[in-house]
Amino acid sequence: MVKILQKQIQKVRQASSASELYQPLQDAIDLEHSTIPPYLTAFYSIKSGFNQEIAALILSIVRQEMLHMTIAANVLNAIGGQPVINEPNFIPHYPGNLPGNVEPDLVVGLAPLSLSVVKNIFMRIEQPENPQEFPKEYIPISCDLAEQEAQFNFMLRTQEEYNTIGEFYQAIIDKIHLLGPDIFIGKPERQVVNEQWFAPNLLFAVTNPEEATRALMIIAEQGEGVGTSPLDSQGELAHYYKFSEIFQGYHLYQKAPFEFVYNTAQPIPLDPTGIYNLVENSKANMYVPGTMARRMVDQFNYSYTSLLNGLHKTFNGEPNYLNTVMGLMFDLKLQAQKMAETILTPEDLSSPKAWDNVDKSLAPSFEYASND
Protein backbone atom coordinates (compact mmCIF):
# COMPACT_ATOMS: atom_id res chain seq x y z
CA MET A 1 0.00 0.00 0.00
CA VAL A 2 0.97 3.67 0.10
CA LYS A 3 3.93 4.88 2.11
CA ILE A 4 3.49 6.08 5.66
CA LEU A 5 5.67 8.65 7.37
CA GLN A 6 8.32 7.11 9.60
CA LYS A 7 7.16 9.12 12.62
CA GLN A 8 3.83 7.27 12.54
CA ILE A 9 5.69 4.00 12.86
CA GLN A 10 7.89 5.41 15.61
CA LYS A 11 4.81 6.24 17.70
CA VAL A 12 3.82 2.60 17.58
CA ARG A 13 7.30 1.29 18.29
CA GLN A 14 7.74 3.67 21.25
CA ALA A 15 4.38 2.81 22.82
CA SER A 16 4.67 1.59 26.40
CA SER A 17 0.99 0.93 27.06
CA ALA A 18 -2.12 -0.22 25.25
CA SER A 19 -3.60 3.29 25.40
CA GLU A 20 -0.77 4.51 23.18
CA LEU A 21 -2.01 2.12 20.48
CA TYR A 22 -5.52 3.59 20.51
CA GLN A 23 -4.72 6.42 18.10
CA PRO A 24 -2.75 4.26 15.63
CA LEU A 25 -5.66 1.81 15.48
CA GLN A 26 -8.12 4.69 15.05
CA ASP A 27 -5.86 5.96 12.26
CA ALA A 28 -6.12 2.51 10.68
CA ILE A 29 -9.93 2.70 10.78
CA ASP A 30 -9.80 6.20 9.26
CA LEU A 31 -7.46 5.08 6.49
CA GLU A 32 -9.40 1.95 5.56
CA HIS A 33 -12.59 4.01 5.35
CA SER A 34 -10.98 6.78 3.29
CA THR A 35 -10.62 4.49 0.27
CA ILE A 36 -14.30 3.54 0.19
CA PRO A 37 -15.77 6.78 -1.28
CA PRO A 38 -13.30 6.84 -4.23
CA TYR A 39 -13.83 3.14 -4.92
CA LEU A 40 -17.61 3.48 -4.64
CA THR A 41 -17.63 6.49 -6.96
CA ALA A 42 -15.85 4.42 -9.61
CA PHE A 43 -18.28 1.55 -8.99
CA TYR A 44 -21.32 3.84 -9.22
CA SER A 45 -20.08 5.19 -12.56
CA ILE A 46 -20.52 1.78 -14.22
CA LYS A 47 -23.74 1.58 -16.20
CA SER A 48 -26.07 -1.34 -15.58
CA GLY A 49 -25.24 -4.24 -17.87
CA PHE A 50 -21.75 -2.98 -18.73
CA ASN A 51 -18.29 -3.86 -17.36
CA GLN A 52 -19.79 -6.39 -14.96
CA GLU A 53 -16.54 -8.23 -14.18
CA ILE A 54 -14.85 -4.96 -13.33
CA ALA A 55 -17.81 -3.91 -11.19
CA ALA A 56 -17.57 -7.20 -9.28
CA LEU A 57 -13.84 -6.72 -8.67
CA ILE A 58 -14.31 -3.19 -7.32
CA LEU A 59 -17.25 -4.21 -5.14
CA SER A 60 -15.23 -7.09 -3.67
CA ILE A 61 -12.54 -4.59 -2.69
CA VAL A 62 -15.08 -2.24 -1.09
CA ARG A 63 -16.50 -5.14 0.87
CA GLN A 64 -13.02 -6.03 2.13
CA GLU A 65 -12.35 -2.41 3.13
CA MET A 66 -15.49 -2.63 5.27
CA LEU A 67 -14.07 -5.84 6.73
CA HIS A 68 -10.77 -4.09 7.45
CA MET A 69 -12.52 -1.27 9.30
CA THR A 70 -14.33 -3.85 11.40
CA ILE A 71 -11.17 -5.81 12.14
CA ALA A 72 -9.30 -2.69 13.27
CA ALA A 73 -12.29 -1.76 15.45
CA ASN A 74 -12.32 -5.24 16.99
CA VAL A 75 -8.63 -4.96 17.90
CA LEU A 76 -9.13 -1.46 19.31
CA ASN A 77 -12.09 -2.65 21.39
CA ALA A 78 -10.14 -5.70 22.54
CA ILE A 79 -7.44 -3.58 24.19
CA GLY A 80 -9.89 -1.19 25.84
CA GLY A 81 -10.27 1.52 23.22
CA GLN A 82 -13.40 2.99 21.65
CA PRO A 83 -13.66 3.46 17.87
CA VAL A 84 -14.96 6.84 16.70
CA ILE A 85 -16.83 6.87 13.40
CA ASN A 86 -19.60 9.47 13.79
CA GLU A 87 -17.67 12.75 13.59
CA PRO A 88 -17.72 15.25 10.68
CA ASN A 89 -13.95 15.05 10.14
CA PHE A 90 -14.06 11.26 9.87
CA ILE A 91 -14.89 11.68 6.17
CA PRO A 92 -11.83 13.04 4.33
CA HIS A 93 -12.04 16.06 2.05
CA TYR A 94 -11.93 15.02 -1.59
CA PRO A 95 -9.75 15.78 -3.47
CA GLY A 96 -7.09 15.58 -0.83
CA ASN A 97 -4.58 13.44 1.00
CA LEU A 98 -5.39 10.21 2.75
CA PRO A 99 -5.58 10.38 6.56
CA GLY A 100 -2.73 9.32 8.80
CA ASN A 101 0.04 11.24 7.01
CA VAL A 102 0.36 8.63 4.29
CA GLU A 103 1.75 9.35 0.82
CA PRO A 104 1.60 13.16 1.11
CA ASP A 105 2.07 13.66 -2.65
CA LEU A 106 -0.90 11.44 -3.53
CA VAL A 107 -4.11 13.44 -4.06
CA VAL A 108 -7.20 11.24 -4.02
CA GLY A 109 -10.45 12.46 -5.52
CA LEU A 110 -13.90 11.21 -6.46
CA ALA A 111 -13.99 10.35 -10.16
CA PRO A 112 -15.66 7.99 -12.62
CA LEU A 113 -13.88 4.77 -13.50
CA SER A 114 -11.04 5.02 -16.01
CA LEU A 115 -7.77 3.21 -16.58
CA SER A 116 -5.95 6.37 -15.49
CA VAL A 117 -7.76 6.44 -12.14
CA VAL A 118 -7.08 2.73 -11.63
CA LYS A 119 -3.37 3.04 -12.41
CA ASN A 120 -2.50 6.41 -10.91
CA ILE A 121 -4.75 6.43 -7.84
CA PHE A 122 -6.14 3.04 -6.88
CA MET A 123 -3.01 1.00 -7.58
CA ARG A 124 -0.90 3.56 -5.72
CA ILE A 125 -3.20 3.33 -2.71
CA GLU A 126 -2.86 -0.45 -2.62
CA GLN A 127 0.74 -0.77 -3.83
CA PRO A 128 2.88 -3.27 -1.88
CA GLU A 129 6.49 -2.56 -1.02
CA ASN A 130 7.70 -4.65 -3.97
CA PRO A 131 4.92 -4.81 -6.57
CA GLN A 132 5.32 -7.75 -8.91
CA GLU A 133 5.05 -7.51 -12.69
CA PHE A 134 3.80 -10.46 -14.69
CA PRO A 135 3.94 -11.28 -18.42
CA LYS A 136 0.98 -11.79 -20.70
CA GLU A 137 0.39 -15.24 -22.12
CA TYR A 138 -2.42 -17.10 -23.86
CA ILE A 139 -3.59 -20.08 -21.79
CA PRO A 140 -6.83 -21.90 -22.69
CA ILE A 141 -9.35 -21.28 -19.95
CA SER A 142 -10.10 -25.00 -19.61
CA CYS A 143 -6.90 -25.35 -17.57
CA ASP A 144 -7.40 -25.67 -13.82
CA LEU A 145 -6.02 -22.96 -11.60
CA ALA A 146 -3.12 -24.27 -9.53
CA GLU A 147 -3.50 -24.14 -5.78
CA GLN A 148 -1.74 -21.37 -3.92
CA GLU A 149 1.24 -22.78 -2.00
CA ALA A 150 2.84 -19.64 -0.62
CA GLN A 151 2.94 -19.57 3.15
CA PHE A 152 3.50 -16.67 5.50
CA ASN A 153 4.73 -16.60 9.06
CA PHE A 154 4.89 -13.19 10.66
CA MET A 155 7.29 -14.46 13.33
CA LEU A 156 9.97 -14.99 10.66
CA ARG A 157 9.96 -11.34 9.59
CA THR A 158 13.18 -9.45 10.15
CA GLN A 159 13.23 -6.19 12.04
CA GLU A 160 13.45 -4.13 8.88
CA GLU A 161 12.53 -0.48 8.59
CA TYR A 162 8.78 -0.05 8.28
CA ASN A 163 7.57 2.15 5.44
CA THR A 164 4.31 0.78 4.08
CA ILE A 165 0.86 0.41 5.58
CA GLY A 166 1.33 -3.35 5.67
CA GLU A 167 4.43 -2.83 7.76
CA PHE A 168 2.53 -0.34 9.91
CA TYR A 169 0.18 -3.18 10.84
CA GLN A 170 3.20 -5.39 11.48
CA ALA A 171 4.54 -2.77 13.89
CA ILE A 172 1.25 -2.84 15.80
CA ILE A 173 1.38 -6.64 15.89
CA ASP A 174 4.93 -6.59 17.23
CA LYS A 175 3.99 -4.08 19.94
CA ILE A 176 0.90 -6.05 20.98
CA HIS A 177 3.08 -9.13 21.48
CA LEU A 178 5.58 -7.13 23.51
CA LEU A 179 2.86 -5.70 25.75
CA GLY A 180 1.39 -9.17 26.21
CA PRO A 181 -2.04 -10.66 26.89
CA ASP A 182 -2.77 -8.45 29.91
CA ILE A 183 -3.69 -5.52 27.64
CA PHE A 184 -6.77 -7.38 26.37
CA ILE A 185 -9.21 -5.83 28.83
CA GLY A 186 -12.05 -5.01 26.42
CA LYS A 187 -15.53 -6.42 26.83
CA PRO A 188 -15.99 -9.50 24.62
CA GLU A 189 -19.57 -8.47 23.82
CA ARG A 190 -18.23 -5.47 21.88
CA GLN A 191 -16.57 -7.78 19.34
CA VAL A 192 -18.24 -7.78 15.93
CA VAL A 193 -18.74 -11.25 14.46
CA ASN A 194 -21.30 -11.72 11.69
CA GLU A 195 -21.21 -14.80 9.45
CA GLN A 196 -24.01 -13.42 7.28
CA TRP A 197 -21.60 -10.89 5.81
CA PHE A 198 -18.08 -12.12 6.57
CA ALA A 199 -16.74 -15.66 6.84
CA PRO A 200 -15.63 -16.71 10.35
CA ASN A 201 -12.05 -17.21 9.16
CA LEU A 202 -11.97 -13.51 8.21
CA LEU A 203 -14.00 -11.82 10.95
CA PHE A 204 -13.75 -13.26 14.43
CA ALA A 205 -13.57 -12.13 18.03
CA VAL A 206 -10.21 -10.74 19.14
CA THR A 207 -9.34 -11.54 22.74
CA ASN A 208 -5.59 -12.21 22.78
CA PRO A 209 -2.33 -11.40 20.93
CA GLU A 210 -2.59 -14.40 18.61
CA GLU A 211 -6.08 -13.46 17.42
CA ALA A 212 -5.03 -9.83 17.01
CA THR A 213 -2.09 -10.97 14.89
CA ARG A 214 -4.25 -13.14 12.67
CA ALA A 215 -6.83 -10.37 12.28
CA LEU A 216 -4.40 -7.58 11.41
CA MET A 217 -2.50 -9.78 8.98
CA ILE A 218 -5.74 -10.28 7.04
CA ILE A 219 -5.81 -6.52 6.40
CA ALA A 220 -2.19 -6.40 5.27
CA GLU A 221 -2.45 -9.50 3.07
CA GLN A 222 -5.70 -8.52 1.37
CA GLY A 223 -4.18 -5.20 0.39
CA GLU A 224 -0.68 -6.28 -0.59
CA GLY A 225 -0.59 -10.05 -1.02
CA VAL A 226 1.79 -12.45 0.71
CA GLY A 227 5.48 -11.83 0.12
CA THR A 228 6.07 -11.82 -3.64
CA SER A 229 2.78 -13.60 -4.34
CA PRO A 230 -0.25 -11.60 -5.56
CA LEU A 231 -2.46 -13.85 -3.43
CA ASP A 232 -3.38 -13.46 0.21
CA SER A 233 -3.27 -16.40 2.62
CA GLN A 234 -6.86 -17.27 1.66
CA GLY A 235 -5.84 -17.71 -1.98
CA GLU A 236 -7.59 -14.54 -3.17
CA LEU A 237 -5.95 -11.78 -5.19
CA ALA A 238 -4.79 -8.81 -3.13
CA HIS A 239 -6.37 -5.43 -3.91
CA TYR A 240 -3.36 -4.13 -5.84
CA TYR A 241 -3.51 -7.08 -8.22
CA LYS A 242 -7.29 -6.91 -8.64
CA PHE A 243 -6.84 -3.34 -9.81
CA SER A 244 -3.90 -4.47 -11.93
CA GLU A 245 -6.21 -6.97 -13.66
CA ILE A 246 -8.51 -4.08 -14.58
CA PHE A 247 -5.60 -1.96 -15.84
CA GLN A 248 -3.96 -4.78 -17.81
CA GLY A 249 -7.31 -5.96 -19.17
CA TYR A 250 -6.76 -9.63 -18.35
CA HIS A 251 -7.24 -12.02 -15.45
CA LEU A 252 -4.14 -13.03 -13.50
CA TYR A 253 -3.65 -16.76 -13.90
CA GLN A 254 -1.48 -19.03 -11.74
CA LYS A 255 0.12 -21.51 -14.12
CA ALA A 256 2.47 -22.97 -11.50
CA PRO A 257 2.83 -22.64 -7.71
CA PHE A 258 4.94 -19.48 -7.96
CA GLU A 259 4.33 -18.41 -11.55
CA PHE A 260 1.61 -15.98 -12.63
CA VAL A 261 0.68 -14.51 -15.99
CA TYR A 262 -2.00 -12.21 -17.35
CA ASN A 263 -3.99 -14.70 -19.39
CA THR A 264 -4.95 -13.16 -22.73
CA ALA A 265 -7.53 -15.93 -23.11
CA GLN A 266 -9.40 -14.35 -20.19
CA PRO A 267 -9.89 -10.66 -21.05
CA ILE A 268 -11.51 -8.12 -18.73
CA PRO A 269 -12.19 -5.29 -21.18
CA LEU A 270 -13.17 -1.85 -19.93
CA ASP A 271 -15.89 -0.49 -22.21
CA PRO A 272 -15.79 3.32 -21.86
CA THR A 273 -19.28 3.62 -23.34
CA GLY A 274 -20.51 1.79 -20.24
CA ILE A 275 -19.23 4.50 -17.88
CA TYR A 276 -21.30 7.50 -16.77
CA ASN A 277 -19.53 10.85 -17.15
CA LEU A 278 -19.91 11.70 -13.47
CA VAL A 279 -19.06 15.08 -11.98
CA GLU A 280 -15.60 14.80 -10.45
CA ASN A 281 -15.16 15.79 -6.81
CA SER A 282 -18.82 16.62 -6.41
CA LYS A 283 -19.80 18.96 -3.55
CA ALA A 284 -23.31 19.79 -2.34
CA ASN A 285 -22.71 23.54 -2.66
CA MET A 286 -22.14 23.11 -6.40
CA TYR A 287 -25.88 22.61 -6.83
CA VAL A 288 -28.66 25.18 -6.46
CA PRO A 289 -30.69 24.64 -3.27
CA GLY A 290 -34.17 23.37 -4.02
CA THR A 291 -33.25 21.68 -7.30
CA MET A 292 -33.70 17.95 -7.72
CA ALA A 293 -29.92 17.63 -8.10
CA ARG A 294 -29.28 19.29 -4.73
CA ARG A 295 -31.98 17.25 -3.01
CA MET A 296 -30.49 14.01 -4.33
CA VAL A 297 -26.97 14.93 -3.22
CA ASP A 298 -28.24 15.96 0.22
CA GLN A 299 -30.22 12.73 0.56
CA PHE A 300 -27.19 10.64 -0.36
CA ASN A 301 -25.08 12.48 2.21
CA TYR A 302 -27.75 11.92 4.84
CA SER A 303 -27.82 8.21 4.00
CA TYR A 304 -24.03 7.90 4.06
CA THR A 305 -23.87 9.71 7.39
CA SER A 306 -26.54 7.32 8.69
CA LEU A 307 -24.32 4.45 7.57
CA LEU A 308 -21.36 5.88 9.50
CA ASN A 309 -23.54 6.43 12.56
CA GLY A 310 -24.63 2.82 12.20
CA LEU A 311 -21.02 1.65 12.07
CA HIS A 312 -20.31 3.69 15.20
CA LYS A 313 -23.13 1.87 16.98
CA THR A 314 -21.89 -1.46 15.60
CA PHE A 315 -18.36 -0.87 16.91
CA ASN A 316 -19.51 0.52 20.27
CA GLY A 317 -21.61 -2.17 21.87
CA GLU A 318 -24.28 -3.06 19.29
CA PRO A 319 -22.50 -5.54 16.99
CA ASN A 320 -25.71 -6.88 15.44
CA TYR A 321 -26.40 -3.44 13.98
CA LEU A 322 -24.03 -4.45 11.19
CA ASN A 323 -27.02 -6.03 9.44
CA THR A 324 -28.70 -2.63 9.21
CA VAL A 325 -25.48 -1.02 8.01
CA MET A 326 -25.10 -3.47 5.16
CA GLY A 327 -28.70 -2.78 4.16
CA LEU A 328 -27.84 0.92 3.99
CA MET A 329 -25.04 0.06 1.55
CA PHE A 330 -27.66 -1.32 -0.84
CA ASP A 331 -29.79 1.82 -0.42
CA LEU A 332 -26.77 3.96 -1.31
CA LYS A 333 -26.31 2.04 -4.54
CA LEU A 334 -29.92 2.65 -5.57
CA GLN A 335 -29.60 6.36 -4.82
CA ALA A 336 -26.31 6.61 -6.71
CA GLN A 337 -27.83 4.89 -9.76
CA LYS A 338 -30.63 7.48 -9.89
CA MET A 339 -28.08 10.26 -9.52
CA ALA A 340 -25.94 8.92 -12.37
CA GLU A 341 -28.99 8.94 -14.63
CA THR A 342 -29.56 12.64 -13.86
CA ILE A 343 -27.95 14.90 -16.47
CA LEU A 344 -27.09 18.35 -15.14
CA THR A 345 -28.32 21.59 -16.68
CA PRO A 346 -27.11 25.16 -16.06
CA GLU A 347 -30.11 25.67 -13.77
CA ASP A 348 -28.84 22.91 -11.46
CA LEU A 349 -25.43 24.48 -10.90
CA SER A 350 -24.84 27.22 -8.38
CA SER A 351 -22.03 29.24 -9.97
CA PRO A 352 -20.20 29.79 -13.26
CA LYS A 353 -17.29 27.85 -11.77
CA ALA A 354 -19.51 24.76 -11.68
CA TRP A 355 -20.91 25.21 -15.19
CA ASP A 356 -18.17 23.02 -16.65
CA ASN A 357 -20.31 20.17 -15.32
CA VAL A 358 -23.27 20.89 -17.59
CA ASP A 359 -24.33 17.68 -19.40
CA LYS A 360 -22.41 15.53 -16.91
CA SER A 361 -24.08 13.02 -14.61
CA LEU A 362 -24.83 13.95 -11.03
CA ALA A 363 -22.44 12.32 -8.53
CA PRO A 364 -22.46 11.80 -4.76
CA SER A 365 -20.21 14.01 -2.67
CA PHE A 366 -19.72 11.87 0.48
CA GLU A 367 -20.04 14.80 2.89
CA TYR A 368 -21.07 14.60 6.52
CA ALA A 369 -24.71 15.57 7.05
CA SER A 370 -25.36 17.19 10.42
CA ASN A 371 -28.71 17.01 12.19
CA ASP A 372 -29.16 20.77 11.94
C-alpha positions, 0 to 999 in steps of 0.5 A: 500500500501507500507509504506512511511517514516514519514518525507514525511507525515510531509512535507505535514502536515507542508505545509503552501501554495499550492506550498509546495504540488507541490512536494508531488503530483509530488511524487505521480505521480512518485510512481503511474508510478513506478508500471507500468513497473513491472506490464506490464512486468508480463503482457507481459510474458503471452503467447497468449491464456494462463492465460487470466483471470490473464492477464485481472486482471493485465491489469485492474490494469495497466489501473487504475495506469494510471488513478491514474497518471492522477488524481494526475496530475489533482490535481497538475494542479488545485492548480497551479503546473505543472506535470513533466513526460518527464525527464530521472530520471522519470523512476526508475532504476530496480531493485531498490526501489520505488520513494518517500522514500517508503518501503526502504527494498522492491526491485522491479524488472522487472520479468515474472509473477510467484506466488512469484512475485505476493506475495512478490512484487506486493501484498507488493506494494499494501498492505493496512494497515490492509490486510484482510484474507479470507477463501476458500469455495465452492459456486456454481457460479449460486449464485448472487454476493451480493451488496457492502454495505460498505460506506466510509466518509473521514471526519470521519477519526481520526487524526491517525499517517499516515504510508501508501500511502493511508494515505499519500493521506489522509494527502494531502486531509486534507491539501487541506481542511485547505488551502481552495478553494483559492488555486485552481488557475489552468487553468480549460483547463489543466484538463484531462477528457476523457470518451473514456478511463475513466468513468466520475465518476472516471476521472473528472475536479478538481476545488475545495477541494471537487473534489480534495478529491473525486479524491484522495480517488479514488486512495487510495481506488482502491489500498487498498479497503475501510476500512476492505472491499476488495472493493473500493467505486465503488464496484470493488476489490482493487489492493491488492485483485486482486493480492491476487486472482491470488496468492490464485488461486480463485475469491473473492466472497461476500456471504454477505454484509461484508463476503468474501470468496475465492470461490473454484468453481471459480478457476483462475489457473496460468499455468506456461507453458503459461509464457514466460521465460523473461530476468529479469531486462533487460537492453539495454547494455546487448545486442550487438549493431546491433543485432535484440535483441538490436534493439528491446529493443531500439525501445521499449524504444523509444516507451515508452519514446514517451508515457511518452512525450505524457503524459507530453503533456497531463498533460501540456495543451493538455488533448486530447493527451491522445487518442494518449497516449493510442494508444501507449500503444497498440503499446507497447504490440505488440512490447513486444509480438514480443520480448517475442517470440525472444529467445536469443543466445550467439551472442545477449548478450554483455558480459559473465555476460549476458550469463546466459540469453541464451535461455531466451526470450527477455524482455523490459528494460523500459529505457529513450531514449534520442534524441541523 
